[in-house]
Amino acid sequence: MLVQFAGPCRLGYYDELKDSILRDLGYEFDMLNFATVTGKPLKEYIEVCKRKINPNVSVPHDVVNMLATFKMVECLDEANDYYLANAAFEDNPGDFEHARQAYFADMRNAACEKDIVAAQKAGLERFRAIPCHKPDNPVRVGLVGEYFTAVDESSNLGVEKKLLGMGVELHRMLNMTNRNLHYNEKNLRASASDYITYDMGPTSSMTIVATLKYAQEGFDGVIHMKSSGCTPEIDCMPVLQHISRDMHMPVLYLSYDSQTSDTGLDTSLEAFYGMLAMKKEKQRCPQHNPKPQSRSLNAFLGIDIGSISTKGVIIDSQRQIIARSYQWTEGDPVNASRRVIAELGGQIDQSKVAVRTVATTGSARRLVGAMCGASVIKNEITAHAVGTTFLHPDVRTILEIGGQDSKIICVNGGIAVDYAMNTLCAAGTGVFLSSQAHRLGVEVKQFGEIALTSKKHANIAARCTVSAESDLVHKIQVGYAREDIIAGLCKSVSVNYLNNVGKGKNIITPVVFQGGVSKNVGIVKAFEDKLGTTVIVDPDGHLMGAFGAALLAAEEQISARKPVEGDATSCAMKSGELNFDALQEFNFATRTIECNKCANHCEIICINRDGKLIDSWGNRCEKGELKPRH
């Protein structure tokens, strides 16, 4: 039996759509479709129930049960609010989950409202008895968005559990109590009259009001979740951008479709949390200065493992780069990292310089972190922000374009306060430019210089590689000069970046441009022309992720290091010092297994060194946890 209520989403046709899909899949069922009686007297609803469920329906009896159901909904939402706000700080991992399952069991066994109240009291007492150490000022995040995506764990790939695991206090106004039992659209709109006038959709008003409320209450950030085609929530996004700018509170936008993966989601959440945590730490210790006053022989290594290239730097105790390396990844991050680390080791006197800590960033950060016993494993947003603000304390906007991704980071007072990354499309990135250079028969390194010789650029569409290539071929066929086509490509890259990655962001000077594409002087000029300001490019701008990682490694106290479980650290970090030779000798292998211990069917990635497991990740619950054997 399926129940369908009416609503503006898909013009109320969800019932017909679900009916058709499920019957095509071979299911047999009846649908209790209240959409057909929307706005009609209660008697019509009762008639539908009698036809579909039971012709002898007792209205008084069912009213009592319905009121008890409403009470249970309120209790469940109250318990969930407490769980979201406190579960991240439990002393013993799993205590809250076990208490929650016991609470759910009591609720399932409740036969009347009296039983529901008793189960609620017992459940909250269990929650409050759990040992916790909650900091005075934790990172607080509000969750908003489209109803089903924001609430359903399977639909949002476990966002709540991922954030709780990072130590975040969560709040979600969107629940059945607030949206269905005590909902008043007119009052909601009145409470945010500066931002909303009309009813934009089933949860749009609540999305806007909740975001404004979280900003007013001093939350550190908001995460907006929706399915990719949810038009009402798409309409909300420009409003949320206004609130974000007005209230100085970052908003992370997550859009889900069939291509959304745990890996991409984890990167976005880690970057968002890292940004919020750094901002809070900076506010707590504004006078902190990591620079030591005297020179020592201690050094720190940072490595940035990207899809196209792998970069590494070693810095000394004064945070000066003393070794640098740039290698092509070539689809093999393990061997690319080995080459980078070997080259770095060859640039220093290992008898005098000791690498004390290692940090990794980039798409293969965890893999390489396990391999070399890294004490810090950070996302690219955090690493780039740390590196850039160290060199340019007054920077306000960081533009970064790499091999297959691009990002923008907004900075205020040396703190990353907002960011965005490209989604699935790699148009305008390094691989895009390499493809066009190959078609034109020139080296990509020559692109910038050739572009500067153009008198009038050609108009090239850079929405995606396919459309750009079609447009480029057309320009060649009608006789455009090569330098004009290349200049047009450079301009289109800058426009595409600002219209997509930079959409809704307040780009303020000083602006720093980094990543491999920053070496293209044609694109640098295109950005300067479009933004009307000077764009700063550092000589080591393409190494900024690795430099930021090295700075993070330098700040990590050796005594407080948290090595990877197993014995990888004792080999790669021998006696508190990086063993360069060991990394070349060991045999590292990656394999994946599918966990079938619950409905998630997680893909678990296992890292083995010489046949022994040293690390694993990818499990969404403790059932899929794999621990190295000692």
C-alpha positions as CSV (number, residue, x, y, z in Angstrom):
1,M,0.0,0.0,0.0
2,L,1.4,3.4,-1.0
3,V,0.1,6.7,0.2
4,Q,0.3,9.8,-2.0
5,F,-0.6,13.4,-1.0
6,A,-0.9,16.3,-3.4
7,G,1.7,19.0,-3.8
8,P,3.2,21.4,-6.3
9,C,6.2,19.2,-7.1
10,R,5.9,17.9,-10.6
11,L,2.4,19.5,-10.7
12,G,1.1,16.8,-8.4
13,Y,1.8,14.0,-10.8
14,Y,4.2,12.0,-8.6
15,D,1.5,9.4,-7.9
16,E,1.0,8.6,-11.6
17,L,4.7,8.6,-12.1
18,K,5.4,6.2,-9.2
19,D,2.4,4.0,-10.2
20,S,3.7,3.6,-13.7
21,I,7.4,3.0,-12.8
22,L,6.5,0.4,-10.1
23,R,4.1,-1.5,-12.3
24,D,6.7,-1.5,-15.1
25,L,9.0,-3.2,-12.6
26,G,6.4,-5.9,-12.0
27,Y,5.1,-4.9,-8.6
28,E,1.5,-5.4,-7.6
29,F,0.0,-2.9,-5.2
30,D,-2.8,-0.5,-4.4
31,M,-2.2,3.2,-4.1
32,L,-4.1,5.3,-1.6
33,N,-4.1,8.5,-3.6
34,F,-5.2,11.5,-1.6
35,A,-4.1,13.8,-4.4
36,T,-7.5,13.1,-6.1
37,V,-9.4,14.7,-3.2
38,T,-7.2,17.6,-2.4
39,G,-9.2,20.5,-1.1
40,K,-12.4,18.5,-0.7
41,P,-14.3,17.8,2.5
42,L,-13.0,15.2,5.1
43,K,-15.8,12.9,4.0
44,E,-14.1,12.4,0.6
45,Y,-10.9,11.3,2.3
46,I,-12.8,8.8,4.4
47,E,-14.5,7.4,1.3
48,V,-11.1,6.9,-0.4
49,C,-9.9,4.9,2.7
50,K,-13.1,2.8,2.7
51,R,-12.6,1.9,-0.9
52,K,-9.0,1.1,-0.7
53,I,-8.5,-0.2,2.8
54,N,-11.6,-1.3,4.7
55,P,-15.2,-0.6,4.0
56,N,-15.9,-0.8,7.7
57,V,-13.5,1.9,8.7
58,S,-14.3,3.3,12.2
59,V,-13.8,7.1,12.1
60,P,-13.6,7.6,15.9
61,H,-11.1,4.7,16.3
62,D,-8.9,5.9,13.5
63,V,-8.9,9.5,14.7
64,V,-7.5,8.2,18.1
65,N,-4.8,6.2,16.2
66,M,-4.0,9.2,14.0
67,L,-3.6,11.5,17.0
68,A,-1.2,8.9,18.5
69,T,0.7,8.7,15.3
70,F,1.1,12.5,15.3
71,K,2.4,12.3,18.9
72,M,4.9,9.6,17.8
73,V,6.1,11.9,14.9
74,E,6.7,14.7,17.4
75,C,8.6,12.4,19.7
76,L,10.8,10.9,17.0
77,D,11.7,14.4,15.7
78,E,12.5,15.6,19.2
79,A,14.8,12.6,19.8
80,N,16.5,13.1,16.4
81,D,17.2,16.7,17.2
82,Y,19.0,15.7,20.4
83,Y,20.9,13.0,18.5
84,L,22.1,15.4,15.8
85,A,23.2,18.0,18.3
86,N,25.1,15.6,20.5
87,A,26.1,12.3,18.9
88,A,29.4,13.8,17.5
89,F,30.8,14.2,21.0
90,E,30.2,10.7,22.5
91,D,33.2,9.3,24.4
92,N,32.6,5.7,23.2
93,P,31.8,5.5,19.4
94,G,28.6,3.8,18.8
95,D,26.9,4.6,22.1
96,F,24.3,6.9,20.6
97,E,23.5,4.5,17.7
98,H,22.9,1.6,20.1
99,A,20.7,3.8,22.3
100,R,18.8,5.0,19.2
101,Q,18.1,1.5,18.0
102,A,16.8,0.6,21.5
103,Y,14.6,3.7,21.4
104,F,13.2,2.8,17.9
105,A,12.4,-0.7,19.2
106,D,10.4,0.7,22.1
107,M,8.5,3.0,19.7
108,R,7.7,0.1,17.4
109,N,6.2,-1.8,20.3
110,A,4.1,1.2,21.5
111,A,0.4,0.4,21.2
112,C,-1.1,3.7,22.4
113,E,-0.2,7.3,23.2
114,K,0.6,6.3,26.8
115,D,3.2,3.8,25.5
116,I,4.6,6.4,23.2
117,V,5.2,8.9,26.0
118,A,6.8,6.3,28.1
119,A,9.1,5.2,25.3
120,Q,10.1,8.8,24.7
121,K,11.0,9.4,28.3
122,A,13.1,6.3,28.5
123,G,14.8,7.1,25.2
124,L,15.8,10.6,26.1
125,E,17.0,9.4,29.5
126,R,19.3,6.9,27.6
127,F,20.6,9.6,25.4
128,R,21.3,12.0,28.3
129,A,23.2,9.2,30.2
130,I,25.7,8.7,27.4
131,P,29.2,10.0,28.4
132,C,30.1,13.0,26.1
133,H,32.7,15.7,26.0
134,K,31.1,18.5,24.0
135,P,33.3,21.6,23.5
136,D,32.0,25.0,24.5
137,N,32.0,26.2,20.9
138,P,31.8,23.4,18.4
139,V,31.4,23.7,14.7
140,R,27.7,24.1,14.1
141,V,26.1,23.4,10.8
142,G,22.4,23.6,9.7
143,L,20.9,21.3,7.1
144,V,18.3,22.5,4.6
145,G,16.9,21.5,1.3
146,E,14.5,19.4,-0.6
147,Y,12.4,17.2,1.8
148,F,13.3,13.7,0.8
149,T,17.0,14.3,-0.1
150,A,17.7,16.2,3.1
151,V,15.9,13.7,5.4
152,D,16.6,10.3,3.8
153,E,20.0,8.8,4.6
154,S,20.1,6.7,1.5
155,S,19.3,9.6,-0.8
156,N,21.9,11.9,0.6
157,L,24.6,9.2,1.0
158,G,24.7,9.5,4.8
159,V,25.6,13.2,5.1
160,E,24.5,13.4,8.7
161,K,26.7,10.4,9.8
162,K,29.7,11.8,7.9
163,L,29.4,15.2,9.5
164,L,28.9,13.7,13.0
165,G,32.0,11.6,12.4
166,M,33.9,14.9,11.9
167,G,32.7,16.3,15.2
168,V,30.0,18.7,14.0
169,E,26.9,19.8,15.9
170,L,24.0,19.4,13.5
171,H,20.5,21.0,13.3
172,R,17.8,20.3,10.8
173,M,14.6,22.3,11.0
174,L,13.1,20.3,8.1
175,N,11.1,17.4,9.6
176,M,7.6,16.1,9.7
177,T,6.7,18.0,12.9
178,N,7.7,21.4,11.4
179,R,6.8,20.8,7.8
180,N,3.5,18.8,8.2
181,L,2.1,19.1,11.7
182,H,2.8,22.7,12.6
183,Y,3.4,24.3,9.3
184,N,2.3,27.9,8.5
185,E,3.4,29.1,5.1
186,K,2.2,32.7,5.7
187,N,4.1,33.1,9.0
188,L,7.2,31.6,7.5
189,R,7.3,34.0,4.7
190,A,6.6,36.9,7.1
191,S,9.6,36.0,9.2
192,A,11.9,36.3,6.1
193,S,10.1,39.0,4.2
194,D,13.3,40.6,3.1
195,Y,14.2,37.5,1.1
196,I,10.9,35.8,0.1
197,T,7.5,37.0,-1.0
198,Y,5.8,34.1,-2.8
199,D,5.4,30.3,-2.1
200,M,8.1,28.9,-4.3
201,G,7.5,25.2,-3.5
202,P,6.8,22.6,-0.9
203,T,10.0,23.2,1.2
204,S,11.3,26.4,-0.3
205,S,10.1,28.8,2.4
206,M,11.4,26.6,5.1
207,T,14.8,26.3,3.3
208,I,15.1,30.1,3.2
209,V,13.7,30.7,6.7
210,A,15.9,28.0,8.3
211,T,19.1,29.4,6.5
212,L,18.3,32.9,7.8
213,K,17.6,31.6,11.3
214,Y,20.9,29.6,11.4
215,A,22.8,32.7,10.2
216,Q,21.1,34.9,12.9
217,E,22.0,32.4,15.6
218,G,25.6,32.4,14.7
219,F,25.9,29.0,13.0
220,D,29.2,28.4,11.2
221,G,27.6,27.2,7.9
222,V,24.7,25.6,6.1
223,I,24.5,22.7,3.8
224,H,21.7,22.8,1.1
225,M,20.7,19.4,-0.4
226,K,18.5,18.6,-3.3
227,S,18.0,16.2,-6.1
228,S,19.5,17.5,-9.3
229,G,16.2,18.4,-11.0
230,C,14.3,19.9,-8.0
231,T,13.2,23.2,-9.5
232,P,11.8,24.8,-6.3
233,E,15.1,24.3,-4.5
234,I,17.0,25.5,-7.6
235,D,15.0,28.7,-7.3
236,C,16.0,29.0,-3.7
237,M,19.7,29.0,-4.4
238,P,20.1,32.6,-5.5
239,V,18.2,33.6,-2.3
240,L,20.5,31.6,-0.2
241,Q,23.5,33.2,-1.9
242,H,22.1,36.6,-0.9
243,I,21.7,35.5,2.7
244,S,25.2,34.0,2.7
245,R,26.7,37.4,1.5
246,D,24.5,39.5,3.8
247,M,25.1,37.4,6.9
248,H,28.7,36.3,6.1
249,M,27.9,32.6,6.5
250,P,29.0,30.0,3.9
251,V,26.6,27.7,2.2
252,L,27.6,24.4,0.7
253,Y,25.3,23.3,-2.2
254,L,25.0,19.5,-2.8
255,S,23.0,18.3,-5.8
256,Y,22.4,14.5,-6.1
257,D,22.0,12.4,-9.2
258,S,23.0,9.0,-10.4
259,Q,26.6,10.1,-10.8
260,T,27.0,11.4,-7.3
261,S,29.7,9.4,-5.5
262,D,30.8,9.0,-1.9
263,T,34.3,10.1,-2.9
264,G,33.2,13.4,-4.3
265,L,30.8,14.0,-1.4
266,D,33.5,13.2,1.1
267,T,35.8,15.7,-0.5
268,S,33.2,18.5,-0.4
269,L,32.2,17.8,3.2
270,E,35.9,17.5,4.4
271,A,36.7,20.8,2.6
272,F,33.6,22.5,4.1
273,Y,34.4,21.3,7.6
274,G,38.1,22.2,7.3
275,M,37.2,25.7,6.2
276,L,34.7,26.2,9.1
277,A,37.1,24.7,11.7
278,M,40.1,26.8,10.5
279,K,37.9,29.9,10.7
280,K,36.8,29.1,14.2
281,E,40.4,28.3,15.3
282,K,41.6,31.6,13.8
283,Q,39.0,33.5,15.7
284,R,39.9,31.7,18.9
285,C,43.7,32.3,18.5
286,P,44.0,35.4,16.3
287,Q,47.6,36.1,17.3
288,H,48.9,32.6,16.5
289,N,52.1,32.8,14.4
290,P,53.5,29.4,13.2
291,K,56.9,30.8,12.1
292,P,59.7,29.7,14.4
293,Q,62.4,32.2,15.3
294,S,65.5,30.1,14.7
295,R,66.6,27.8,11.9
296,S,66.9,24.1,12.6
297,L,67.6,21.0,10.5
298,N,64.0,19.7,10.9
299,A,62.0,19.7,7.7
300,F,58.5,18.9,6.6
301,L,57.1,17.4,3.4
302,G,53.9,18.0,1.6
303,I,52.6,16.1,-1.4
304,D,49.6,16.9,-3.6
305,I,48.4,13.9,-5.7
306,G,46.2,15.0,-8.5
307,S,44.6,13.2,-11.4
308,I,47.0,14.6,-13.9
309,S,50.1,15.7,-11.9
310,T,51.7,14.9,-8.5
311,K,53.5,17.7,-6.7
312,G,55.7,17.8,-3.7
313,V,57.7,20.2,-1.6
314,I,60.0,20.1,1.4
315,I,60.1,23.2,3.7
316,D,62.5,24.0,6.5
317,S,61.6,25.2,10.0
318,Q,61.4,28.8,8.7
319,R,58.7,27.6,6.1
320,Q,61.0,28.2,3.1
321,I,60.8,25.7,0.2
322,I,64.2,23.8,0.1
323,A,63.1,21.1,-2.4
324,R,60.3,20.9,-5.0
325,S,59.1,18.3,-7.6
326,Y,56.4,18.1,-10.3
327,Q,55.7,14.8,-12.0
328,W,52.9,13.5,-14.2
329,T,50.6,11.1,-12.3
330,E,50.0,8.9,-15.4
331,G,47.2,7.0,-13.7
332,D,49.5,5.6,-11.1
333,P,49.5,7.8,-7.9
334,V,51.6,5.3,-5.9
335,N,54.6,5.3,-8.3
336,A,54.1,9.0,-9.1
337,S,54.4,9.8,-5.4
338,R,57.5,7.5,-5.2
339,R,59.2,9.5,-8.0
340,V,58.3,12.8,-6.4
341,I,59.6,11.8,-3.0
342,A,62.8,10.3,-4.5
343,E,63.4,13.5,-6.4
344,L,62.8,15.6,-3.2
345,G,65.2,13.4,-1.3
346,G,67.8,13.9,-3.9
347,Q,67.6,17.7,-3.5
348,I,68.5,17.7,0.2
349,D,71.4,16.5,2.3
350,Q,69.7,13.7,4.1
351,S,72.6,13.5,6.6
352,K,71.8,17.0,7.8
353,V,68.1,17.4,7.1
354,A,65.4,15.3,8.7
355,V,61.9,15.2,7.4
356,R,59.9,15.0,10.6
357,T,56.3,14.9,9.4
358,V,54.5,14.3,6.1
359,A,51.1,15.7,4.9
360,T,49.2,14.7,1.8
361,T,46.4,16.3,-0.1
362,G,44.7,15.9,-3.5
363,S,42.5,13.1,-5.0
364,A,44.7,10.3,-3.8
365,R,45.7,11.8,-0.5
366,R,44.5,8.9,1.7
367,L,46.2,6.2,-0.5
368,V,49.5,8.0,-0.4
369,G,49.0,9.1,3.2
370,A,48.8,5.4,4.2
371,M,51.8,4.6,2.0
372,C,54.2,7.1,3.6
373,G,52.8,7.3,7.1
374,A,51.4,10.8,6.8
375,S,50.4,12.5,10.1
376,V,48.2,15.0,8.2
377,I,45.7,14.1,5.4
378,K,43.8,17.2,4.2
379,N,41.5,18.1,1.3
380,E,42.7,20.4,-1.4
381,I,40.6,23.4,-0.4
382,T,42.2,23.5,3.0
383,A,45.8,23.0,1.6
384,H,45.4,25.7,-1.0
385,A,44.0,28.2,1.4
386,V,46.7,27.6,4.0
387,G,49.5,27.9,1.4
388,T,48.2,31.0,-0.3
389,T,47.3,32.9,2.9
390,F,50.8,32.2,4.2
391,L,52.4,33.9,1.2
392,H,49.6,36.5,0.7
393,P,48.1,37.3,4.1
394,D,45.8,40.0,2.5
395,V,44.4,37.7,-0.3
396,R,40.6,37.8,-0.7
397,T,40.0,35.5,-3.7
398,I,41.9,32.4,-4.8
399,L,41.3,31.1,-8.3
400,E,42.6,27.5,-9.0
401,I,42.5,25.5,-12.2
402,G,44.2,22.1,-12.2
403,G,44.3,19.1,-14.5
404,Q,40.7,18.0,-14.2
405,D,39.1,20.2,-11.6
406,S,38.9,23.8,-10.7
407,K,37.9,25.7,-7.5
408,I,37.4,29.1,-6.1
409,I,38.2,30.0,-2.4
410,C,37.0,33.3,-0.9
411,V,39.1,34.5,2.0
412,N,38.5,37.1,4.7
413,G,41.1,38.0,7.4
414,G,43.3,35.1,6.3
415,I,40.4,32.6,6.7
416,A,38.7,30.7,4.0
417,V,35.0,31.7,4.3
418,D,33.5,30.2,1.2
419,Y,34.4,28.0,-1.7
420,A,33.1,26.1,-4.8
421,M,34.4,23.4,-7.1
422,N,33.5,22.3,-10.6
423,T,31.1,19.4,-10.8
424,L,31.3,16.7,-13.4
425,C,32.4,18.8,-16.3
426,A,36.2,19.3,-16.9
427,A,35.8,22.1,-19.5
428,G,38.4,24.8,-19.0
429,T,40.8,22.6,-17.0
430,G,44.3,21.4,-17.9
431,V,43.1,18.3,-19.7
432,F,40.6,20.4,-21.7
433,L,43.4,22.8,-22.9
434,S,45.7,19.9,-23.7
435,S,43.0,18.4,-25.9
436,Q,42.6,21.7,-27.8
437,A,46.4,22.2,-28.1
438,H,46.7,18.7,-29.7
439,R,44.0,19.6,-32.2
440,L,45.7,22.8,-33.1
441,G,49.1,21.1,-33.4
442,V,50.9,23.3,-30.8
443,E,52.4,22.6,-27.4
444,V,50.1,23.6,-24.5
445,K,53.1,25.5,-23.0
446,Q,53.0,27.8,-26.0
447,F,49.3,28.6,-25.7
448,G,49.7,31.7,-23.6
449,E,52.4,33.4,-25.6
450,I,50.6,32.7,-28.9
451,A,47.4,34.1,-27.4
452,L,49.1,37.4,-26.5
453,T,49.9,37.9,-30.2
454,S,46.3,38.0,-31.2
455,K,44.7,41.3,-32.4
456,K,41.1,40.0,-32.1
457,H,40.1,36.8,-30.3
458,A,37.6,34.4,-31.9
459,N,34.4,33.6,-30.0
460,I,34.8,30.0,-28.7
461,A,32.1,28.2,-26.7
462,A,33.7,26.4,-23.7
463,R,30.7,25.0,-22.1
464,C,32.1,21.5,-22.6
465,T,34.9,19.8,-24.6
466,V,32.5,18.5,-27.2
467,S,31.0,21.9,-28.0
468,A,34.4,23.7,-27.8
469,E,35.9,21.3,-30.3
470,S,33.0,21.7,-32.7
471,D,33.3,25.4,-32.5
472,L,37.0,25.3,-32.9
473,V,36.8,23.1,-36.0
474,H,34.3,25.6,-37.5
475,K,36.6,28.5,-36.8
476,I,39.5,26.7,-38.5
477,Q,37.4,25.9,-41.5
478,V,36.3,29.5,-42.1
479,G,39.9,30.7,-41.9
480,Y,40.4,32.2,-38.4
481,A,44.0,32.8,-37.6
482,R,45.5,30.3,-35.1
483,E,46.5,33.0,-32.6
484,D,42.9,34.4,-32.6
485,I,41.4,30.9,-32.0
486,I,43.9,30.3,-29.1
487,A,43.1,33.7,-27.6
488,G,39.4,32.9,-27.9
489,L,40.0,29.6,-26.1
490,C,41.8,31.5,-23.3
491,K,38.9,34.0,-23.0
492,S,36.3,31.2,-23.0
493,V,38.1,29.4,-20.2
494,S,37.9,32.5,-18.0
495,V,34.3,33.2,-18.8
496,N,33.3,29.5,-18.3
497,Y,35.1,29.5,-14.9
498,L,33.5,32.7,-13.6
499,N,30.0,31.7,-14.8
500,N,30.1,28.2,-13.3
501,V,32.7,27.8,-10.5
502,G,32.6,31.5,-9.6
503,K,28.8,31.8,-9.9
504,G,27.3,33.7,-7.0
505,K,30.7,34.4,-5.4
506,N,31.9,37.9,-4.4
507,I,35.3,38.2,-6.1
508,I,37.3,40.8,-4.2
509,T,40.9,41.9,-4.8
510,P,43.7,40.9,-4.2
511,V,43.1,37.9,-6.5
512,V,45.6,35.0,-6.6
513,F,45.5,32.5,-9.5
514,Q,47.2,29.1,-9.1
515,G,47.2,25.6,-10.4
516,G,49.0,24.3,-13.5
517,V,46.8,26.5,-15.8
518,S,48.0,29.6,-14.0
519,K,51.2,29.2,-16.0
520,N,49.2,30.1,-19.2
521,V,49.8,33.9,-19.6
522,G,46.9,34.1,-22.1
523,I,44.4,32.9,-19.5
524,V,45.9,35.1,-16.8
525,K,45.3,38.1,-19.1
526,A,41.8,36.9,-19.9
527,F,41.0,36.8,-16.2
528,E,42.5,40.3,-15.7
529,D,40.4,41.7,-18.6
530,K,37.3,40.1,-17.3
531,L,37.8,41.1,-13.6
532,G,39.3,44.5,-14.3
533,T,42.1,43.9,-11.8
534,T,45.7,42.5,-11.6
535,V,45.8,38.8,-11.0
536,I,48.7,37.5,-8.9
537,V,50.6,34.4,-10.1
538,D,53.3,33.0,-7.9
539,P,56.4,31.2,-9.4
540,D,55.4,28.2,-7.3
541,G,51.6,28.6,-7.8
542,H,51.3,25.2,-9.4
543,L,52.8,23.7,-6.1
544,M,50.5,25.6,-3.7
545,G,48.6,22.5,-2.6
546,A,51.8,20.7,-1.7
547,F,53.2,23.9,0.0
548,G,50.0,24.2,2.0
549,A,50.2,20.5,3.0
550,A,53.8,21.0,4.1
551,L,52.8,24.0,6.3
552,L,50.1,21.8,7.9
553,A,52.7,19.1,8.5
554,A,55.0,21.7,10.1
555,E,52.3,22.7,12.5
556,E,51.5,19.1,13.5
557,Q,53.2,18.4,16.8
558,I,55.3,15.2,16.5
559,S,54.1,14.0,19.9
560,A,50.5,14.4,18.9
561,R,50.7,12.5,15.6
562,K,48.0,10.0,14.8
563,P,49.7,7.4,12.5
564,V,47.8,5.1,10.3
565,E,46.8,1.9,12.1
566,G,49.2,-1.0,11.5
567,D,53.0,-0.7,11.1
568,A,53.3,1.5,8.0
569,T,54.4,4.5,10.0
570,S,57.1,2.6,11.8
571,C,58.7,1.8,8.4
572,A,58.1,5.0,6.4
573,M,58.6,7.2,9.4
574,K,61.6,5.5,11.0
575,S,62.4,6.9,14.5
576,G,60.3,10.0,13.8
577,E,62.0,10.7,10.5
578,L,60.9,9.9,6.9
579,N,62.8,6.9,5.5
580,F,63.1,7.8,1.8
581,D,64.6,4.4,0.8
582,A,61.8,2.4,2.5
583,L,59.2,3.9,0.2
584,Q,61.0,2.7,-2.8
585,E,61.4,-0.9,-1.5
586,F,58.0,-1.8,-0.2
587,N,55.3,-3.3,-2.5
588,F,52.0,-1.4,-2.1
589,A,48.8,-2.8,-3.6
590,T,45.2,-1.6,-3.6
591,R,42.1,-3.8,-3.8
592,T,38.4,-3.2,-3.3
593,I,35.8,-5.5,-1.7
594,E,32.1,-5.1,-1.5
595,C,30.6,-5.4,2.0
596,N,27.4,-7.3,2.1
597,K,26.7,-7.0,5.8
598,C,24.0,-4.4,5.4
599,A,21.9,-2.8,2.7
600,N,24.5,-0.1,1.9
601,H,26.8,-2.6,0.0
602,C,29.8,-0.3,0.6
603,E,32.8,-0.5,-1.7
604,I,35.7,-0.7,0.8
605,I,39.2,0.2,-0.4
606,C,42.0,-1.8,1.2
607,I,45.7,-0.7,1.1
608,N,48.2,-3.5,1.5
609,R,52.0,-3.3,2.0
610,D,53.9,-6.5,1.2
611,G,50.6,-8.4,1.4
612,K,49.5,-7.0,4.8
613,L,46.6,-4.6,5.3
614,I,47.7,-1.2,6.6
615,D,44.6,0.9,6.0
616,S,41.0,0.7,4.7
617,W,38.1,3.1,4.1
618,G,34.8,3.4,2.4
619,N,32.5,1.7,5.0
620,R,29.5,3.7,6.1
621,C,29.0,1.7,9.3
622,E,31.0,-0.3,11.8
623,K,29.9,-3.6,10.1
624,G,32.3,-2.9,7.2
625,E,35.2,-1.8,9.3
626,L,38.5,-3.6,8.6
627,K,41.4,-3.3,11.0
628,P,45.1,-4.1,10.2
629,R,46.4,-7.2,12.0
630,H,49.2,-6.5,14.4
